[in-house]
């Protein structure tokens, strides 16, 4: 298998919480956030029509070079365990939390995420979202079929 690179963000959505409360609770500043009910703006700050329906909060998570995705998620998730009631409150209040993973590869790649790790994400009500960015210079995109 080919090596891959990844980027991870922790993202939360909620119908009404103030994003500053999320930052305070998790002791993390967001890279981007907005509050439900506030006027929409473009990424460049231009006012848009309407208001945001939900609060959104996102923080890019830095990982050490060479650390595999599964190990990084396990380590970071362990640090979030003390916030379990908060993540459950987000979910029961109509919100959601997720790890958003950007997966960058130039070919066939993969990594195993253990049931233990997935169970810990489930216990914290954190979804896992994979966004794969694969190379487009593949010669043959049709899988080879073997008759046995």
N, CA, C and O atoms as a GROMACS GRO file, in nm:
protein
  592
    1UNK      N    1   0.083  -0.118   0.000
    1UNK     CA    2   0.000   0.000   0.000
    1UNK      C    3   0.087   0.124   0.000
    1UNK      O    4   0.201   0.123   0.047
    2UNK      N    5   0.031   0.229  -0.052
    2UNK     CA    6   0.101   0.356  -0.059
    2UNK      C    7   0.084   0.435   0.070
    2UNK      O    8  -0.016   0.421   0.140
    3UNK      N    9   0.182   0.518   0.100
    3UNK     CA   10   0.167   0.605   0.218
    3UNK      C   11   0.060   0.710   0.190
    3UNK      O   12   0.025   0.737   0.075
    4UNK      N   13   0.009   0.769   0.296
    4UNK     CA   14  -0.088   0.876   0.281
    4UNK      C   15  -0.061   0.982   0.387
    4UNK      O   16   0.007   0.957   0.486
    5UNK      N   17  -0.113   1.099   0.364
    5UNK     CA   18  -0.107   1.207   0.461
    5UNK      C   19  -0.249   1.236   0.505
    5UNK      O   20  -0.344   1.202   0.436
    6UNK      N   21  -0.262   1.298   0.620
    6UNK     CA   22  -0.396   1.330   0.669
    6UNK      C   23  -0.395   1.460   0.748
    6UNK      O   24  -0.293   1.502   0.801
    7UNK      N   25  -0.512   1.521   0.753
    7UNK     CA   26  -0.538   1.638   0.837
    7UNK      C   27  -0.668   1.609   0.909
    7UNK      O   28  -0.761   1.550   0.853
    8UNK      N   29  -0.676   1.651   1.034
    8UNK     CA   30  -0.794   1.626   1.115
    8UNK      C   31  -0.843   1.757   1.176
    8UNK      O   32  -0.764   1.838   1.224
    9UNK      N   33  -0.973   1.775   1.172
    9UNK     CA   34  -1.038   1.885   1.244
    9UNK      C   35  -1.144   1.828   1.335
    9UNK      O   36  -1.209   1.728   1.302
   10UNK      N   37  -1.161   1.891   1.449
   10UNK     CA   38  -1.273   1.860   1.536
   10UNK      C   39  -1.380   1.963   1.505
   10UNK      O   40  -1.356   2.083   1.514
   11UNK      N   41  -1.500   1.915   1.467
   11UNK     CA   42  -1.608   2.006   1.428
   11UNK      C   43  -1.733   1.978   1.512
   11UNK      O   44  -1.768   1.863   1.537
   12UNK      N   45  -1.798   2.085   1.554
   12UNK     CA   46  -1.922   2.073   1.629
   12UNK      C   47  -2.029   2.162   1.568
   12UNK      O   48  -1.999   2.272   1.520
   13UNK      N   49  -2.152   2.114   1.569
   13UNK     CA   50  -2.269   2.192   1.529
   13UNK      C   51  -2.372   2.180   1.639
   13UNK      O   52  -2.381   2.076   1.706
   14UNK      N   53  -2.451   2.286   1.659
   14UNK     CA   54  -2.556   2.282   1.762
   14UNK      C   55  -2.660   2.389   1.726
   14UNK      O   56  -2.627   2.492   1.667
   15UNK      N   57  -2.785   2.363   1.761
   15UNK     CA   58  -2.890   2.459   1.728
   15UNK      C   59  -2.877   2.596   1.794
   15UNK      O   60  -2.927   2.694   1.741
   16UNK      N   61  -2.808   2.604   1.911
   16UNK     CA   62  -2.812   2.734   1.979
   16UNK      C   63  -2.690   2.774   2.061
   16UNK      O   64  -2.677   2.891   2.096
   17UNK      N   65  -2.600   2.683   2.093
   17UNK     CA   66  -2.489   2.718   2.182
   17UNK      C   67  -2.403   2.829   2.121
   17UNK      O   68  -2.390   2.838   1.999
   18UNK      N   69  -2.346   2.912   2.205
   18UNK     CA   70  -2.252   3.015   2.161
   18UNK      C   71  -2.118   2.945   2.136
   18UNK      O   72  -2.072   2.870   2.222
   19UNK      N   73  -2.054   2.969   2.020
   19UNK     CA   74  -1.926   2.903   1.993
   19UNK      C   75  -1.818   2.934   2.098
   19UNK      O   76  -1.727   2.854   2.119
   20UNK      N   77  -1.829   3.050   2.163
   20UNK     CA   78  -1.732   3.082   2.268
   20UNK      C   79  -1.742   2.983   2.385
   20UNK      O   80  -1.642   2.955   2.452
   21UNK      N   81  -1.862   2.931   2.409
   21UNK     CA   82  -1.880   2.832   2.515
   21UNK      C   83  -1.807   2.702   2.479
   21UNK      O   84  -1.750   2.635   2.565
   22UNK      N   85  -1.810   2.667   2.352
   22UNK     CA   86  -1.740   2.546   2.307
   22UNK      C   87  -1.590   2.564   2.329
   22UNK      O   88  -1.523   2.476   2.383
   23UNK      N   89  -1.537   2.679   2.286
   23UNK     CA   90  -1.394   2.707   2.303
   23UNK      C   91  -1.355   2.703   2.450
   23UNK      O   92  -1.252   2.646   2.486
   24UNK      N   93  -1.438   2.763   2.533
   24UNK     CA   94  -1.412   2.766   2.676
   24UNK      C   95  -1.413   2.625   2.736
   24UNK      O   96  -1.323   2.587   2.811
   25UNK      N   97  -1.514   2.548   2.702
   25UNK     CA   98  -1.530   2.414   2.756
   25UNK      C   99  -1.414   2.323   2.716
   25UNK      O  100  -1.363   2.247   2.799
   26UNK      N  101  -1.372   2.330   2.589
   26UNK     CA  102  -1.266   2.242   2.538
   26UNK      C  103  -1.127   2.302   2.551
   26UNK      O  104  -1.028   2.234   2.523
   27UNK      N  105  -1.118   2.429   2.594
   27UNK     CA  106  -0.990   2.501   2.603
   27UNK      C  107  -0.916   2.498   2.470
   27UNK      O  108  -0.795   2.474   2.464
   28UNK      N  109  -0.991   2.522   2.362
   28UNK     CA  110  -0.935   2.522   2.227
   28UNK      C  111  -0.996   2.637   2.148
   28UNK      O  112  -1.118   2.658   2.153
   29UNK      N  113  -0.914   2.712   2.076
   29UNK     CA  114  -0.970   2.818   1.991
   29UNK      C  115  -1.013   2.760   1.856
   29UNK      O  116  -0.946   2.671   1.803
   30UNK      N  117  -1.123   2.808   1.800
   30UNK     CA  118  -1.164   2.758   1.668
   30UNK      C  119  -1.085   2.825   1.556
   30UNK      O  120  -1.035   2.937   1.572
   31UNK      N  121  -1.075   2.757   1.444
   31UNK     CA  122  -1.021   2.820   1.323
   31UNK      C  123  -1.132   2.895   1.252
   31UNK      O  124  -1.109   2.996   1.185
   32UNK      N  125  -1.253   2.844   1.269
   32UNK     CA  126  -1.370   2.908   1.211
   32UNK      C  127  -1.490   2.875   1.300
   32UNK      O  128  -1.503   2.764   1.352
   33UNK      N  129  -1.577   2.974   1.316
   33UNK     CA  130  -1.699   2.951   1.394
   33UNK      C  131  -1.801   3.058   1.361
   33UNK      O  132  -1.768   3.167   1.313
   34UNK      N  133  -1.926   3.025   1.387
   34UNK     CA  134  -2.034   3.123   1.382
   34UNK      C  135  -2.145   3.077   1.474
   34UNK      O  136  -2.155   2.960   1.510
   35UNK      N  137  -2.228   3.173   1.512
   35UNK     CA  138  -2.336   3.144   1.606
   35UNK      C  139  -2.469   3.138   1.533
   35UNK      O  140  -2.495   3.215   1.441
   36UNK      N  141  -2.552   3.044   1.574
   36UNK     CA  142  -2.688   3.034   1.519
   36UNK      C  143  -2.758   3.169   1.534
   36UNK      O  144  -2.754   3.231   1.640
   37UNK      N  145  -2.821   3.211   1.426
   37UNK     CA  146  -2.895   3.337   1.428
   37UNK      C  147  -2.816   3.458   1.385
   37UNK      O  148  -2.874   3.564   1.361
   38UNK      N  149  -2.682   3.445   1.373
   38UNK     CA  150  -2.602   3.559   1.328
   38UNK      C  151  -2.606   3.569   1.175
   38UNK      O  152  -2.631   3.471   1.106
   39UNK      N  153  -2.580   3.690   1.125
   39UNK     CA  154  -2.581   3.713   0.980
   39UNK      C  155  -2.472   3.631   0.913
   39UNK      O  156  -2.360   3.620   0.963
   40UNK      N  157  -2.506   3.574   0.800
   40UNK     CA  158  -2.410   3.496   0.722
   40UNK      C  159  -2.309   3.589   0.657
   40UNK      O  160  -2.342   3.699   0.614
   41UNK      N  161  -2.184   3.542   0.648
   41UNK     CA  162  -2.079   3.616   0.578
   41UNK      C  163  -1.997   3.518   0.496
   41UNK      O  164  -1.988   3.399   0.528
   42UNK      N  165  -1.937   3.569   0.388
   42UNK     CA  166  -1.851   3.487   0.304
   42UNK      C  167  -1.718   3.465   0.375
   42UNK      O  168  -1.688   3.534   0.473
   43UNK      N  169  -1.636   3.369   0.326
   43UNK     CA  170  -1.504   3.349   0.388
   43UNK      C  171  -1.417   3.475   0.385
   43UNK      O  172  -1.326   3.489   0.467
   44UNK      N  173  -1.445   3.565   0.292
   44UNK     CA  174  -1.368   3.690   0.285
   44UNK      C  175  -1.432   3.803   0.365
   44UNK      O  176  -1.384   3.916   0.363
   45UNK      N  177  -1.543   3.772   0.436
   45UNK     CA  178  -1.605   3.872   0.522
   45UNK      C  179  -1.718   3.952   0.459
   45UNK      O  180  -1.769   4.045   0.521
   46UNK      N  181  -1.756   3.918   0.337
   46UNK     CA  182  -1.863   3.990   0.270
   46UNK      C  183  -1.999   3.944   0.325
   46UNK      O  184  -2.024   3.824   0.333
   47UNK      N  185  -2.086   4.038   0.362
   47UNK     CA  186  -2.219   3.999   0.412
   47UNK      C  187  -2.299   3.924   0.305
   47UNK      O  188  -2.299   3.961   0.188
   48UNK      N  189  -2.367   3.818   0.349
   48UNK     CA  190  -2.453   3.739   0.263
   48UNK      C  191  -2.596   3.748   0.314
   48UNK      O  192  -2.619   3.795   0.426
   49UNK      N  193  -2.690   3.703   0.234
   49UNK     CA  194  -2.829   3.703   0.277
   49UNK      C  195  -2.853   3.596   0.382
   49UNK      O  196  -2.790   3.490   0.379
   50UNK      N  197  -2.942   3.624   0.473
   50UNK     CA  198  -2.986   3.525   0.570
   50UNK      C  199  -2.899   3.516   0.694
   50UNK      O  200  -2.803   3.591   0.711
   51UNK      N  201  -2.936   3.423   0.779
   51UNK     CA  202  -2.863   3.399   0.904
   51UNK      C  203  -2.826   3.251   0.912
   51UNK      O  204  -2.886   3.166   0.844
   52UNK      N  205  -2.728   3.222   0.995
   52UNK     CA  206  -2.689   3.083   1.015
   52UNK      C  207  -2.796   3.012   1.096
   52UNK      O  208  -2.842   3.063   1.198
   53UNK      N  209  -2.836   2.895   1.050
   53UNK     CA  210  -2.939   2.817   1.119
   53UNK      C  211  -2.884   2.747   1.242
   53UNK      O  212  -2.956   2.727   1.340
   54UNK      N  213  -2.757   2.710   1.238
   54UNK     CA  214  -2.694   2.638   1.349
   54UNK      C  215  -2.561   2.703   1.383
   54UNK      O  216  -2.498   2.768   1.300
   55UNK      N  217  -2.520   2.683   1.507
   55UNK     CA  218  -2.385   2.720   1.548
   55UNK      C  219  -2.288   2.620   1.488
   55UNK      O  220  -2.316   2.500   1.481
   56UNK      N  221  -2.173   2.670   1.444
   56UNK     CA  222  -2.069   2.586   1.387
   56UNK      C  223  -1.937   2.626   1.452
   56UNK      O  224  -1.909   2.744   1.471
   57UNK      N  225  -1.856   2.524   1.484
   57UNK     CA  226  -1.725   2.547   1.546
   57UNK      C  227  -1.629   2.442   1.491
   57UNK      O  228  -1.662   2.323   1.491
   58UNK      N  229  -1.510   2.483   1.445
   58UNK     CA  230  -1.414   2.390   1.388
   58UNK      C  231  -1.273   2.430   1.428
   58UNK      O  232  -1.235   2.546   1.421
   59UNK      N  233  -1.195   2.328   1.469
   59UNK     CA  234  -1.056   2.350   1.508
   59UNK      C  235  -0.968   2.246   1.440
   59UNK      O  236  -0.989   2.126   1.457
   60UNK      N  237  -0.868   2.292   1.363
   60UNK     CA  238  -0.771   2.200   1.302
   60UNK      C  239  -0.680   2.147   1.412
   60UNK      O  240  -0.633   2.222   1.497
   61UNK      N  241  -0.656   2.017   1.409
   61UNK     CA  242  -0.575   1.951   1.511
   61UNK      C  243  -0.438   1.916   1.453
   61UNK      O  244  -0.429   1.848   1.351
   62UNK      N  245  -0.335   1.962   1.518
   62UNK     CA  246  -0.199   1.934   1.472
   62UNK      C  247  -0.156   1.796   1.523
   62UNK      O  248  -0.185   1.758   1.636
   63UNK      N  249  -0.086   1.723   1.437
   63UNK     CA  250  -0.035   1.593   1.479
   63UNK      C  251   0.114   1.585   1.446
   63UNK      O  252   0.160   1.644   1.349
   64UNK      N  253   0.188   1.510   1.527
   64UNK     CA  254   0.331   1.495   1.501
   64UNK      C  255   0.356   1.422   1.369
   64UNK      O  256   0.282   1.330   1.334
   65UNK      N  257   0.459   1.462   1.299
   65UNK     CA  258   0.496   1.394   1.175
   65UNK      C  259   0.524   1.247   1.205
   65UNK      O  260   0.588   1.214   1.305
   66UNK      N  261   0.476   1.161   1.118
   66UNK     CA  262   0.501   1.018   1.131
   66UNK      C  263   0.403   0.944   1.220
   66UNK      O  264   0.408   0.821   1.225
   67UNK      N  265   0.315   1.014   1.289
   67UNK     CA  266   0.217   0.947   1.373
   67UNK      C  267   0.098   0.905   1.288
   67UNK      O  268   0.038   0.987   1.220
   68UNK      N  269   0.065   0.778   1.292
   68UNK     CA  270  -0.046   0.726   1.213
   68UNK      C  271  -0.179   0.785   1.257
   68UNK      O  272  -0.195   0.831   1.370
   69UNK      N  273  -0.274   0.782   1.167
   69UNK     CA  274  -0.407   0.838   1.193
   69UNK      C  275  -0.473   0.771   1.313
   69UNK      O  276  -0.523   0.840   1.401
   70UNK      N  277  -0.474   0.640   1.317
   70UNK     CA  278  -0.540   0.570   1.428
   70UNK      C  279  -0.477   0.606   1.562
   70UNK      O  280  -0.548   0.630   1.659
   71UNK      N  281  -0.345   0.611   1.568
   71UNK     CA  282  -0.277   0.647   1.692
   71UNK      C  283  -0.308   0.790   1.732
   71UNK      O  284  -0.331   0.819   1.849
   72UNK      N  285  -0.308   0.882   1.634
   72UNK     CA  286  -0.340   1.020   1.665
   72UNK      C  287  -0.481   1.033   1.721
   72UNK      O  288  -0.503   1.098   1.823
   73UNK      N  289  -0.578   0.969   1.652
   73UNK     CA  290  -0.716   0.977   1.699
   73UNK      C  291  -0.731   0.916   1.839
   73UNK      O  292  -0.804   0.969   1.922
   74UNK      N  293  -0.663   0.805   1.864
   74UNK     CA  294  -0.671   0.742   1.996
   74UNK      C  295  -0.615   0.835   2.104
   74UNK      O  296  -0.676   0.851   2.209
   75UNK      N  297  -0.500   0.895   2.077
   75UNK     CA  298  -0.438   0.985   2.174
   75UNK      C  299  -0.524   1.109   2.199
   75UNK      O  300  -0.547   1.148   2.314
   76UNK      N  301  -0.573   1.170   2.093
   76UNK     CA  302  -0.652   1.292   2.109
   76UNK      C  303  -0.784   1.262   2.177
   76UNK      O  304  -0.830   1.339   2.262
   77UNK      N  305  -0.845   1.151   2.140
   77UNK     CA  306  -0.973   1.112   2.199
   77UNK      C  307  -0.958   1.086   2.349
   77UNK      O  308  -1.047   1.121   2.426
   78UNK      N  309  -0.848   1.026   2.389
   78UNK     CA  310  -0.823   1.003   2.531
   78UNK      C  311  -0.824   1.136   2.608
   78UNK      O  312  -0.873   1.142   2.721
   79UNK      N  313  -0.770   1.241   2.546
   79UNK     CA  314  -0.769   1.373   2.609
   79UNK      C  315  -0.906   1.437   2.618
   79UNK      O  316  -0.928   1.526   2.700
   80UNK      N  317  -0.998   1.393   2.534
   80UNK     CA  318  -1.134   1.448   2.536
   80UNK      C  319  -1.226   1.374   2.632
   80UNK      O  320  -1.338   1.419   2.658
   81UNK      N  321  -1.180   1.263   2.686
   81UNK     CA  322  -1.266   1.179   2.772
   81UNK      C  323  -1.328   1.256   2.888
   81UNK      O  324  -1.441   1.227   2.928
   82UNK      N  325  -1.256   1.352   2.943
   82UNK     CA  326  -1.310   1.430   3.055
   82UNK      C  327  -1.428   1.517   3.014
   82UNK      O  328  -1.502   1.566   3.099
   83UNK      N  329  -1.446   1.537   2.883
   83UNK     CA  330  -1.554   1.621   2.832
   83UNK      C  331  -1.675   1.538   2.785
   83UNK      O  332  -1.762   1.589   2.715
   84UNK      N  333  -1.678   1.411   2.825
   84UNK     CA  334  -1.787   1.322   2.783
   84UNK      C  335  -1.926   1.382   2.808
   84UNK      O  336  -2.009   1.378   2.718
   85UNK      N  337  -1.954   1.437   2.927
   85UNK     CA  338  -2.088   1.495   2.948
   85UNK      C  339  -2.120   1.609   2.850
   85UNK      O  340  -2.234   1.624   2.806
   86UNK      N  341  -2.019   1.687   2.816
   86UNK     CA  342  -2.040   1.797   2.722
   86UNK      C  343  -2.074   1.744   2.583
   86UNK      O  344  -2.168   1.793   2.520
   87UNK      N  345  -2.000   1.645   2.534
   87UNK     CA  346  -2.028   1.588   2.402
   87UNK      C  347  -2.166   1.522   2.399
   87UNK      O  348  -2.237   1.530   2.299
   88UNK      N  349  -2.203   1.456   2.507
   88UNK     CA  350  -2.336   1.395   2.514
   88UNK      C  351  -2.444   1.504   2.514
   88UNK      O  352  -2.548   1.488   2.450
   89UNK      N  353  -2.420   1.613   2.585
   89UNK     CA  354  -2.513   1.726   2.589
   89UNK      C  355  -2.531   1.785   2.448
   89UNK      O  356  -2.643   1.817   2.408
   90UNK      N  357  -2.421   1.799   2.375
   90UNK     CA  358  -2.429   1.849   2.237
   90UNK      C  359  -2.522   1.759   2.156
   90UNK      O  360  -2.612   1.809   2.087
   91UNK      N  361  -2.502   1.628   2.164
   91UNK     CA  362  -2.580   1.532   2.085
   91UNK      C  363  -2.728   1.533   2.126
   91UNK      O  364  -2.816   1.539   2.041
   92UNK      N  365  -2.754   1.526   2.255
   92UNK     CA  366  -2.894   1.520   2.300
   92UNK      C  367  -2.966   1.652   2.277
   92UNK      O  368  -3.089   1.656   2.275
   93UNK      N  369  -2.891   1.760   2.261
   93UNK     CA  370  -2.951   1.890   2.233
   93UNK      C  371  -2.971   1.918   2.085
   93UNK      O  372  -2.997   2.032   2.046
   94UNK      N  373  -2.958   1.815   2.003
   94UNK     CA  374  -2.980   1.831   1.859
   94UNK      C  375  -2.856   1.867   1.780
   94UNK      O  376  -2.866   1.903   1.662
   95UNK      N  377  -2.740   1.857   1.842
   95UNK     CA  378  -2.615   1.889   1.772
   95UNK      C  379  -2.538   1.764   1.735
   95UNK      O  380  -2.587   1.652   1.748
   96UNK      N  381  -2.416   1.787   1.690
   96UNK     CA  382  -2.330   1.675   1.654
   96UNK      C  383  -2.184   1.718   1.665
   96UNK      O  384  -2.152   1.836   1.655
   97UNK      N  385  -2.097   1.620   1.686
   97UNK     CA  386  -1.952   1.641   1.690
   97UNK      C  387  -1.891   1.540   1.595
   97UNK      O  388  -1.942   1.430   1.577
   98UNK      N  389  -1.781   1.579   1.534
   98UNK     CA  390  -1.714   1.486   1.443
   98UNK      C  391  -1.567   1.517   1.432
   98UNK      O  392  -1.523   1.631   1.450
   99UNK      N  393  -1.493   1.412   1.403
   99UNK     CA  394  -1.358   1.428   1.351
   99UNK      C  395  -1.374   1.431   1.200
   99UNK      O  396  -1.427   1.336   1.141
  100UNK      N  397  -1.330   1.539   1.137
  100UNK     CA  398  -1.330   1.549   0.992
  100UNK      C  399  -1.188   1.520   0.947
  100UNK      O  400  -1.096   1.596   0.978
  101UNK      N  401  -1.170   1.410   0.872
  101UNK     CA  402  -1.037   1.367   0.830
  101UNK      C  403  -1.022   1.388   0.680
  101UNK      O  404  -1.097   1.332   0.601
  102UNK      N  405  -0.924   1.469   0.642
  102UNK     CA  406  -0.883   1.481   0.503
  102UNK      C  407  -0.773   1.379   0.480
  102UNK      O  408  -0.670   1.382   0.547
  103UNK      N  409  -0.795   1.288   0.384
  103UNK     CA  410  -0.702   1.176   0.356
  103UNK      C  411  -0.644   1.200   0.218
  103UNK      O  412  -0.719   1.203   0.120
  104UNK      N  413  -0.512   1.216   0.208
  104UNK     CA  414  -0.445   1.251   0.083
  104UNK      C  415  -0.354   1.136   0.042
  104UNK      O  416  -0.263   1.098   0.116
  105UNK      N  417  -0.378   1.081  -0.079
  105UNK     CA  418  -0.304   0.964  -0.122
  105UNK      C  419  -0.281   0.966  -0.272
  105UNK      O  420  -0.361   1.022  -0.347
  106UNK      N  421  -0.171   0.905  -0.315
  106UNK     CA  422  -0.143   0.891  -0.458
  106UNK      C  423  -0.164   0.748  -0.505
  106UNK      O  424  -0.098   0.704  -0.599
  107UNK      N  425  -0.252   0.679  -0.443
  107UNK     CA  426  -0.278   0.541  -0.481
  107UNK      C  427  -0.350   0.468  -0.370
  107UNK      O  428  -0.401   0.529  -0.276
  108UNK      N  429  -0.352   0.337  -0.384
  108UNK     CA  430  -0.417   0.254  -0.285
  108UNK      C  431  -0.352   0.275  -0.148
  108UNK      O  432  -0.231   0.258  -0.134
  109UNK      N  433  -0.432   0.311  -0.049
  109UNK     CA  434  -0.380   0.330   0.086
  109UNK      C  435  -0.488   0.293   0.186
  109UNK      O  436  -0.605   0.281   0.150
  110UNK      N  437  -0.448   0.276   0.310
  110UNK     CA  438  -0.547   0.245   0.411
  110UNK      C  439  -0.487   0.235   0.548
  110UNK      O  440  -0.365   0.232   0.564
  111UNK      N  441  -0.573   0.230   0.645
  111UNK     CA  442  -0.532   0.213   0.783
  111UNK      C  443  -0.649   0.149   0.858
  111UNK      O  444  -0.765   0.178   0.829
  112UNK      N  445  -0.617   0.064   0.953
  112UNK     CA  446  -0.720  -0.004   1.031
  112UNK      C  447  -0.752   0.081   1.154
  112UNK      O  448  -0.662   0.123   1.227
  113UNK      N  449  -0.881   0.106   1.175
  113UNK     CA  450  -0.927   0.175   1.295
  113UNK      C  451  -0.992   0.068   1.383
  113UNK      O  452  -1.094   0.010   1.346
  114UNK      N  453  -0.934   0.043   1.498
  114UNK     CA  454  -0.977  -0.068   1.582
  114UNK      C  455  -1.117  -0.046   1.640
  114UNK      O  456  -1.165   0.066   1.652
  115UNK      N  457  -1.180  -0.157   1.676
  115UNK     CA  458  -1.311  -0.149   1.740
  115UNK      C  459  -1.300  -0.072   1.871
  115UNK      O  460  -1.395  -0.005   1.912
  116UNK      N  461  -1.184  -0.082   1.937
  116UNK     CA  462  -1.164  -0.011   2.063
  116UNK      C  463  -1.169   0.141   2.040
  116UNK      O  464  -1.236   0.213   2.114
  117UNK      N  465  -1.098   0.188   1.938
  117UNK     CA  466  -1.100   0.331   1.905
  117UNK      C  467  -1.241   0.374   1.865
  117UNK      O  468  -1.291   0.476   1.913
  118UNK      N  469  -1.304   0.297   1.777
  118UNK     CA  470  -1.439   0.333   1.732
  118UNK      C  471  -1.537   0.333   1.849
  118UNK      O  472  -1.629   0.415   1.854
  119UNK      N  473  -1.518   0.241   1.943
  119UNK     CA  474  -1.602   0.238   2.062
  119UNK      C  475  -1.584   0.363   2.148
  119UNK      O  476  -1.681   0.416   2.203
  120UNK      N  477  -1.460   0.410   2.158
  120UNK     CA  478  -1.434   0.532   2.236
  120UNK      C  479  -1.496   0.654   2.168
  120UNK      O  480  -1.549   0.743   2.236
  121UNK      N  481  -1.491   0.659   2.035
  121UNK     CA  482  -1.558   0.769   1.963
  121UNK      C  483  -1.708   0.762   1.988
  121UNK      O  484  -1.772   0.864   2.014
  122UNK      N  485  -1.763   0.642   1.980
  122UNK     CA  486  -1.906   0.623   2.004
  122UNK      C  487  -1.944   0.665   2.145
  122UNK      O  488  -2.046   0.730   2.166
  123UNK      N  489  -1.862   0.629   2.241
  123UNK     CA  490  -1.890   0.663   2.381
  123UNK      C  491  -1.894   0.814   2.402
  123UNK      O  492  -1.968   0.863   2.487
  124UNK      N  493  -1.814   0.888   2.324
  124UNK     CA  494  -1.813   1.034   2.333
  124UNK      C  495  -1.910   1.100   2.236
  124UNK      O  496  -1.918   1.222   2.229
  125UNK      N  497  -1.983   1.018   2.160
  125UNK     CA  498  -2.078   1.070   2.059
  125UNK      C  499  -2.007   1.152   1.952
  125UNK      O  500  -2.059   1.253   1.906
  126UNK      N  501  -1.888   1.107   1.913
  126UNK     CA  502  -1.811   1.176   1.808
  126UNK      C  503  -1.816   1.091   1.682
  126UNK      O  504  -1.776   0.975   1.682
  127UNK      N  505  -1.867   1.151   1.574
  127UNK     CA  506  -1.871   1.084   1.444
  127UNK      C  507  -1.733   1.091   1.378
  127UNK      O  508  -1.649   1.171   1.417
  128UNK      N  509  -1.712   1.007   1.279
  128UNK     CA  510  -1.588   1.006   1.202
  128UNK      C  511  -1.623   1.028   1.056
  128UNK      O  512  -1.695   0.948   0.996
  129UNK      N  513  -1.572   1.136   0.999
  129UNK     CA  514  -1.599   1.170   0.861
  129UNK      C  515  -1.468   1.165   0.782
  129UNK      O  516  -1.372   1.234   0.817
  130UNK      N  517  -1.464   1.082   0.677
  130UNK     CA  518  -1.345   1.070   0.593
  130UNK      C  519  -1.369   1.137   0.459
  130UNK      O  520  -1.466   1.105   0.390
  131UNK      N  521  -1.282   1.229   0.423
  131UNK     CA  522  -1.289   1.296   0.294
  131UNK      C  523  -1.161   1.260   0.220
  131UNK      O  524  -1.053   1.309   0.255
  132UNK      N  525  -1.172   1.175   0.118
  132UNK     CA  526  -1.055   1.118   0.051
  132UNK      C  527  -1.020   1.202  -0.072
  132UNK      O  528  -1.105   1.228  -0.156
  133UNK      N  529  -0.894   1.241  -0.080
  133UNK     CA  530  -0.841   1.316  -0.194
  133UNK      C  531  -0.737   1.227  -0.259
  133UNK      O  532  -0.620   1.225  -0.219
  134UNK      N  533  -0.779   1.154  -0.361
  134UNK     CA  534  -0.690   1.058  -0.427
  134UNK      C  535  -0.637   1.118  -0.556
  134UNK      O  536  -0.699   1.205  -0.617
  135UNK      N  537  -0.521   1.069  -0.596
  135UNK     CA  538  -0.461   1.112  -0.721
  135UNK      C  539  -0.552   1.074  -0.838
  135UNK      O  540  -0.617   0.970  -0.836
  136UNK      N  541  -0.555   1.160  -0.939
  136UNK     CA  542  -0.638   1.132  -1.057
  136UNK      C  543  -0.557   1.075  -1.172
  136UNK      O  544  -0.611   1.056  -1.281
  137UNK      N  545  -0.428   1.048  -1.152
  137UNK     CA  546  -0.347   0.996  -1.263
  137UNK      C  547  -0.342   0.844  -1.266
  137UNK      O  548  -0.240   0.787  -1.305
  138UNK      N  549  -0.448   0.780  -1.227
  138UNK     CA  550  -0.454   0.634  -1.236
  138UNK      C  551  -0.480   0.595  -1.380
  138UNK      O  552  -0.563   0.656  -1.449
  139UNK      N  553  -0.411   0.493  -1.426
  139UNK     CA  554  -0.426   0.448  -1.564
  139UNK      C  555  -0.553   0.366  -1.581
  139UNK      O  556  -0.628   0.387  -1.677
  140UNK      N  557  -0.578   0.273  -1.491
  140UNK     CA  558  -0.692   0.184  -1.504
  140UNK      C  559  -0.777   0.195  -1.379
  140UNK      O  560  -0.732   0.159  -1.270
  141UNK      N  561  -0.900   0.244  -1.392
  141UNK     CA  562  -0.987   0.258  -1.277
  141UNK      C  563  -1.084   0.143  -1.264
  141UNK      O  564  -1.164   0.139  -1.171
  142UNK      N  565  -1.077   0.047  -1.358
  142UNK     CA  566  -1.164  -0.070  -1.352
  142UNK      C  567  -1.092  -0.182  -1.280
  142UNK      O  568  -0.981  -0.220  -1.319
  143UNK      N  569  -1.152  -0.237  -1.175
  143UNK     CA  570  -1.084  -0.345  -1.104
  143UNK      C  571  -1.068  -0.468  -1.194
  143UNK      O  572  -1.153  -0.497  -1.278
  144UNK      N  573  -0.958  -0.537  -1.174
  144UNK     CA  574  -0.932  -0.659  -1.251
  144UNK      C  575  -1.018  -0.771  -1.194
  144UNK      O  576  -1.028  -0.788  -1.072
  145UNK      N  577  -1.081  -0.848  -1.282
  145UNK     CA  578  -1.167  -0.959  -1.239
  145UNK      C  579  -1.095  -1.089  -1.272
  145UNK      O  580  -1.045  -1.109  -1.382
  146UNK      N  581  -1.092  -1.178  -1.173
  146UNK     CA  582  -1.030  -1.308  -1.192
  146UNK      C  583  -1.138  -1.415  -1.180
  146UNK      O  584  -1.216  -1.414  -1.085
  147UNK      N  585  -1.144  -1.505  -1.277
  147UNK     CA  586  -1.237  -1.617  -1.268
  147UNK      C  587  -1.165  -1.734  -1.202
  147UNK      O  588  -1.060  -1.778  -1.249
  148UNK      N  589  -1.220  -1.782  -1.096
  148UNK     CA  590  -1.157  -1.892  -1.022
  148UNK      C  591  -1.219  -2.025  -1.058
  148UNK      O  592  -1.178  -2.128  -1.005
   0.00000   0.00000   0.00000
